[in-house]
Amino acid sequence: MHSGEVTIDNIAKIEGSAGLKVTIQDDKVTDLKFIIQDYRRFYTQAVKGKPIVAVPSFLSRICGTCSVAHLFASIKAIETSQGIEITEQTKLLRRLAYDGLMIRDHALHLYFFTLPDVLGIDSILDIPDDHDNPGHVLLHDSFDIKKAGTDITNVIIGAAIHAPFPVTGGFLRNPDPTKFPELISELEAIRPQVIRGIKTFHDWKESFVRNSDYLCLRNDKQYDFLEGELINSQGKRVNSAQFRDFLEEVVIPYSQSEGYVFSQMHEDYLVGSLARLNFNKDLLNPKTKQDVEQYLNVFPSSNLYHNNLAQAVEILECVDDALDILKNIKIINEIPVRKPFQAGVGVGAVEAPRGVLYHMAKVNEKGIIEDYDVIVPTSQNQITIENDLRQYFNENLDKDESALKLAAEKIIRAYDPCMSCATNFLKIDWIRK
């Protein structure tokens, strides 16, 4: 290919709708646009003027896949604005529910979207119905793994999607501890299946080495998705209240998503599981580290495809963390912590499955939202995705169109981007100039 235009209207096996347009002139990429098509839905405008009691549940509707992440980020932002300190039991239960989210969400991406790439097939529908086939075994592993994650969230917070129990200050209803032994048995049963998946994604030799910064939360006490300071590859640390100042927003006129770079360095960066394993490998659960030690040696890694391996490791981390909590927690009756309304600004920064998720709530003295802001992981990764694709196309323009198409999809899928709750199929047009 010397000159031409590549247009991918809808990219397959990702969460939501996105397209790709690449212009090639004289064996060089002159323009590349990764276009997020269904991103803006004006949630942050809709909550202005609304009472804070209603906001977290409403904002959990931003995403059906990681509803719990938006729910907890919003609750955390409002609690901070109101000076509410939650109990240790609430912290543990939220952590446990979040383990369930990560188990379910990572399994969805790895086994339903990425496994076909590993097996060299188009979709999971092409996996033979043969109990001895490795793909068949892995796919049925995923059913058990996803179910375990869903069961945790159902017991702890009332549902896996748009959970009714968590509220500002605590929980409307405490979980039933008589259901914990069943969860423990289920989690112990899936551990070998999870480890089988880790080996699969470790042994997949796909490679795309990238040069970018990384950003994630780090809690120096434990591997944590809900608490910590933001850290990047240069070792710079900022607390969540400074997150917005740490980033510079970039308007992307052809996309429904804004992009972000570091405000001082003007460089792109990656958020997600790869960033978390690169920075927090030392904090993994001791049992996780013991059982998959041979697969952890690749981290820190600059191979984008190791984001899939990092997600697989995080599933085991969440299984072991959930087991520790379930075996040791003693549930006592608690009611949510309440305080009189106060004017204030609060930030909730958590690690969603795909990376750092930011919620900011500005509240007046009557408990009404005056301003709200949300920054999601996929918008933070958009510029980096474009830069990676530009690098790939420039290095591989000698390949045929079908190979370029498949590789572009696989690179995008490795980020596990989430645009909405829908998954579309791919349509690609090649326009020669």
N, C-alpha and C positions, 0 to 999 in steps of 0.2 A: 504494500500500500504506500503510495507516494503522497496522494492528496485525497481528501474525502471528508465526509461528516458521518459520525456514528451517533445515532439517536436511539436511546433505550427509553421507551415511554414508561414502562412499569417494571420495576426490578422484582424478581421472584424471590420468595422465601425470606422476606423481611417483615417487620411489623409496620404495616401502613403502606402508603403510596409515595414513590420517589422515582425520578427519572435521571438519565444521564445523557448529556450532549457533548460530543467531542469533535472539534474541528482540527483537521490535519492538513498541513500545507508543506510541501517539499520535505517530507519525512520528519516533520516536527509538529508537536501539538501546539497550536497557536491559541486555542481556547478550550476550556473544559468547565462544564457546569454540572454540579450535582444538585438536582432540583428537588426540593422537598415540596410536595404538592398539596398536602392536607394538614398543615401544621397549625395555622391560626384559627382559634375558635373563641377567642376573646373572654376566656374565663376570668382573667385578672380584672377586666373592666366590669364584669357581671357582679363581682363580689363587693365592689365599692358601694358604700351605703348600707351594707348588710351587717347584722349583728354577728359578733365573732363566734357565737355558739353554733351558727349554721355553716360557717365557712369551711372547716376541714372536710366534712362529709361531702359538701358540694364539689370541692376541688379534687377529691378522690376520683371524680368522674373524668378527670383529664385523660386518664389511661386505664383501660380495663385490665391490662396485663400487669402493670405495677401500681395498681390502685393503692396498695398499702404504703408504698413509698411516698406518694403524694399526700396521703392521709397523715402519716407521721411527720412529714416535713412541715405541713401546715399547722398541725397541733403544736409542734415544737416552736414554730415562729410565734404563734399566739401566746403560748406559755411564757416565752421570753419577754414579749411585749408587756405582759401582765405581772411579771416577777413571780411566777408560780414555780415552786420547787416540787417535783413529783417524788413519790416514795421509791424505795429500793425495789419493792415488789413490782411496782408499775414498770420500772426500768427493765427488770428481768422478763416480765411478760411481753413487753414490747420487743425486746431482743429475741425472745422465743418466736413471736409471730413473724418477725423479720426473717428468721431462719427459714420458716415455712415459705415465705415469699421467694427467697433466693433459690431454694431447692426447686420449687415449681417452675419459676421463670427461667432459670438456667437450663433446666431439663428440656423445656419447650424449645429453646433456641438450639441447643446442641443436638438433640435427637431428631427433631422434626425439620429443622432448617439446614443444619450443617452436616449431619450424618450422610445425607445423599452425596455431598461433595467428597466426603471421606471414602465412600463406597464406589464412587464413580458412576452414579446413577442420577436420574432426573429428580426423583422424589421418593418419599417413603412408600408410595404406592407400588413402586417397582421392586421392593424387597420381596424375595421369594417366600412363599408360605411354607417354609421348611424349618422345622425346629432345630436342625443342625446347622443352619446357615448363620454365620456370625452376625449379619445384619438383622436377621429375625430375632436373635437373642437380644441384641442391643435395643432394638425397638421395644420389645416387651419388657426389658429392664426399665425403659423410660416410663412406661405406664405405671409401674410400681413406684418409681421415684417421684413422679409428678403427684401421684395419689398421696404419698406420705406428706409432701409439702402442703397440699390442699387440706389434708386432715388436721395438720397442726394449726393452720389458720382458722379452720372451722371451729375447733375446740377452744382456742385461746381468744379469738376476737370475733367469732360469730359467723365469719364468711371469708372466703379467699379474695373476693372482689367486693368493694364497697362495704367493708366490715362495719357492723352497727355498734359494737361494744366500746371501741376506743374513743375517748373524748378528751377535751382539754382538762388536764389535771388528773387523769386516771382512766377508769373503766366504768361504764354503766352497769356491767355485770361481770363478776369474777368467774373465771373458768371452773369447770367441775373437775376436781382432782381425781375423781374415780375413773376418769377417762385417760389419765396419764399412763398407766401400765400398758394399755393397748398401743398408745403412741410409741412408747419405748420399744415394745416388741417389733412394731412396724419399722422403726428406724434401724434397729439392730439387724433386721432381716435384709434391708436394702444396702447395707454397707458393702458387701462383696460386689453387688451390682454397680454401685457407684465407682468402686475401685477399678472394675472392668472398663467402665467408660473412661476413666482417667488414663488408663493404659492405651486405649484406642486413640485418644486425641494426642497423647504423647508420641505414639508411634507413627502418626500421620506426618509425613515428611514435607508437607507443603511449606514453602518459605517465602516471605516477603519482608526483607530487612528494611527497616525504616529509620529515619533520623528525626526524632521529635522529642519534645519534652513530655513529661507525664505529670498528672495532678490527681491527688486523692486525699481522703482523710486518713490520719494516723492517730490512733490512741496508743500511747506507749505502754499501756497496761495489757492490752488484749487486741485480737483481731476484731475490729469493730466497724459496723456499718452505720451506726447512729451517733457516735460521739467521737470527737477528736479535732485536731487542728489540720488545716490544709497544708500539704507539703508538695513541693515540686522537685524536679531533678537537680536543681542547684542547691537544694537543702533549705530554701526559703520557706518559712512557716508563717501562716497568718490564721487568726481565728475566724470563725464563720461570719462574724459581724463585718469583717473587712473584705469579704469575698467579692462583693460587687466592685469595690475599688481596685481589687487585684486584677480585674479583667477589663478589657476594652471591647465594647460591642462593635461589630462590623456589619454594616447594612449590606445585605445580599439581594439586589433588586430582582433577580430572576427566581428567587426561592421564597417560600412562605416561612422560612426560618432565618433568624439572625445568626451570625457567627460570632466567635469570640477568640481573642488572642490575649496573651499576657500584656498588661498595660504598660509595663516598663520596657520589656524586651521586644514587644510587637511580634512575638513568635507564636506559632500554633502549638497545640498540645493535645494529648490524648487522655481521656478519662475512661474508666471502666475496670474490668477485672485484671487486665494486664498491668495497669498502673498500680492496682492494689497489691498484687503479688510481687511486683518489682520492689515496692517499698515496705511491705508488711509481712513478707514471708517468715521473718523471725518470730512473728506473733501468732502464728497458726497454733491451733489446739495441739497439745503434745501427742495425742493419739493420731491425729491427722498426719503430723510430721513423721511419726514412726512408721505408719503403714504405707506412705507414698514417698518416702525419702528419695528413692531413686528417680522419681519424676520431677522433683523440685529443683534438681541441679541446674535446670535450664534458666531459672530465674536468678537475677534480673535478665530480661530478654528484650531484644529489639525486633524480634520476629513477630509481625502483626498476628499471624495465625496462632501464636501462643496465647492470644486472648481467649480462644476456645479452651485450651488446656487450663488456663487460669480459672475459667468458669467451672470446669469439671472439678478442679481442686476445691473451689469454694463450696460446691455442693457437699463434699465430704466434710469440710470445715463446719458447715451449718448443721449437718447431721450430728457431728460429735458435740458441737456446742449445745444443740437442742437436747441431746441425751444428758449432758451434764446438768442442765437446768431442770429438766423433768425429774431426774433422779434425786435432786437435792432441795428443790423449792418446797416450802410449806405455805400453802395459800391461807391467808387470813382475810376476814371480811374488811374491805376498805370501800370508802366512797371517794369520788373525785375531789381533789383539792380545789377549793373555791376561794376567791378573793374579790373585794369590791373592784369595779372597773377602774382602770387608770389609763391615762394617755401614755403611749409609748410605741417604740419601734422594736420589733423582734425579728430575728433571722432563724430559720431552720435549715441547716445544711446536713444532708444525709447522703449515704452512698446508695443510690438506686441500683438495680441490677446492671445498668449500663453506665454508671458513673455518678459523679457528684450532682446532686439535685438541690437546688436553692429555692427557698421560699422566703419572702420578706413581707411582713404585715405591719402597716402603720395604723394604729388604733387611736381613736379619740377617747375622751374621758367618759363617754357614755357606752363604751364597748362597741363602737361602730367602726367598720373598716373605712379608712380615708384613702389608703393607697395599698396596692399589692403588686408584687413582682414574682415571677417564676422564671428560672433558668434551668432548662432540662439538659441531660447529657448529650443527646443527639445534636442539639444546636452547637454545643461546645466542640463536638467532633467534626462538624461539617467541613470546616476549612482544612483540617488534617486529612479527611477522606479525599477531598479534592486534590490536595498536594500528593497524596499517595497514588491516586489514579493517574495524575499527570506524569509522575515518575514512571509508573508501570508502562503506560502507553509509549512514552518516549524511548524506553529501553526495549520494547518488544514489537515495534511496528512492522517487523519482518514476518510476524505470525499471521495466520489467516484470520478471517473475520470471526469465525465461530470460536476460535481459541481466545481471541481478545475479549469477546463477549462473555464467555464463561469466567475468565480470570477476573474481569471487572466485577462481575456479580459476587464472586467468592471473596474478593477484597472487601467489598461493601458489607457482605454478610459477616465477615470476621469481626466487624465493629459491633454487630448486633444492634443496628440502629432501630429506633422505634418512632414512627411518625404518627400512627394511630392504631386502632385495634384491628384493622383489616389487613389481609394479605392478598396481594394481587399477583397475576401471572405476567410473565415477561413478553413484551412485544418490541422488536428491534427493527429499525429501518436503516439500511446503509445507502447513503446518498453520495454518489461519485461526482466530483467536480472536474 
